[in-house]
Amino acid sequence: MLSVVSRSLFSRTSGLGSVRCFSDLSSRFEAAQTKLNTLTEDPGNAAKLKIYGLFKQANQGPCNIPKPGGFNFVAKAKYDAWKGLGDMTQDQAKEEYISFVAELAGADEPSPAAAPAAGAATEGLDVSQEDGVLTIRLNRPEKFNALTWAMYTAIGETLNAAAENPSVKVAVITGTGKWYCSGNDLSNFTKNMPAGGPQEMASNGQKVLNDFCDAMIKFPKPLVAAVNGPAIGIPVTTLGLCDLVYCTDNATFKTPFVSLGQSPEGCSSFIFPRTFGFAKANEMLLTERQITAQEACDGGLVTRIFTEDRFRDEVDKVVKHMASLPPQSMRISKGLIRQEVTEKLLEVNKRECEVLRERWLSDECMTAIMNFLNRKK
C-alpha cells in the first residue's frame, strides 16, 4: 500500500507549476516545485503526504472535498494531509512548502526570516529570532521599559509579520533589567504635539493602542509573556491576551488608571473579572491595589512563578520545547481554545480604546497627568 501512496503523491505534485505569477512568493513557490523534481533520493511517504497537503492548500485553500471511504487508503491519506492544515492561508502554505522542499534538498531557502524583523530598528526595542522562537525585548531600563508610541507600533507590526512567517513557531515578550515594563510613557502625551492638537494626538493614540492589542488578540501562534520584574498598566492588562505568563518571584502587578484620569485597557474590563472574579478585579482596576506574583498566580493571571536566578533558563526551556512541537497542531489547538472569545476581545478592545480617547481629552485626565509629571520632577 505504501508504494501505491508514494507513486500517487508524486504524480500529483510534480510538474504543477504551469500557472505563472509575478509576485516574489509565487516565483519562489514555482522554483520550489522545480527543485522538488530534482531530488535524487526518495523522501519517504510522510514527506510526500506533507508536500501534497501543502501544495493543495497553497493552490486551493482549505480542504473542500468529501472525506473518502475508509478502504480507499491512498485517497484517505491524502485527504488527511490536506485537511490537517486547517485554515492555513494559501500564502502561508506556499511558505511552508518552500521551506520544506529546501529542507529536503539540503539547501537554505531565503525567506522572510532572513530579513530584519519589524521593530528591530526601533529605539527601546530589541527583536531576535532563534530556533523558531521570536523574542521581543523591551530595552529601556533607564525608563523602566516604558512604552513609546513607536514601540507599540513596532511590537504590533512584529507580531503581524511573525504570524505569516512559517519559521516563527512561538513569540516571547520580555523586559531588560529589573523591570518588565512600567506602562505607557507619559511623554507620549506631552511631546511632539501634532498640528491637529490634542484631538489629533488622542485619535492617533487610539489607533496605535487599538492596533497593538488587536495584533496580540489575532496572533495565531503561542504568545508567551516572560515577566522579569514589576509591571504597571498596559503590560499587566495585556497579560490576559497571552497564552502563557511566567514571572519572577519579585514581580508585582498594578493598574493605576483611575488616578491618571483614565480607564481600563488591554481588554482588562472583560478579562480581569473572568479571571479574578469581580471583587478582586475591581480592587485592581478601581482601587489600584498592587498584587504580588503569588496573588497573580493564584488568581489565574500568571501560569507559573520562578525564582529570579532560574527565571531565564526555565522560560527558555519551555519555549524551546514549544518550538519543537508540530506547528500546525499548535496553531489549530490555540484556535480552538480562543475561538469563543476572539471576536469578543476585538470588540472589547475597540470600545476600550474609544473610551480612552474620550478620557485623554478630558480636563480630569489632562490635570491628573500634569500633576503626576510635576510630582516626578
MOPE-V427437 format. One record per helix or strand of 3 or more residues. SS is the DSSP state (@ for helix, = for strand). FROM is the first residue (numbers start at 1). LEN is the number of residues. If there is no record, write none. Layout:
ss:from:len
SS:FROM:LEN
SS:FROM:LEN
This chain:
ss:from:len
@:2:12
@:24:13
@:45:16
@:73:11
@:90:16
@:112:3
=:125:6
=:133:6
@:141:3
@:149:16
=:170:6
=:179:3
@:186:4
@:197:22
=:222:6
=:230:3
@:234:8
=:244:5
=:252:3
@:258:3
@:268:9
@:278:8
@:293:7
=:304:3
@:311:13
@:327:12
@:342:19
@:363:14
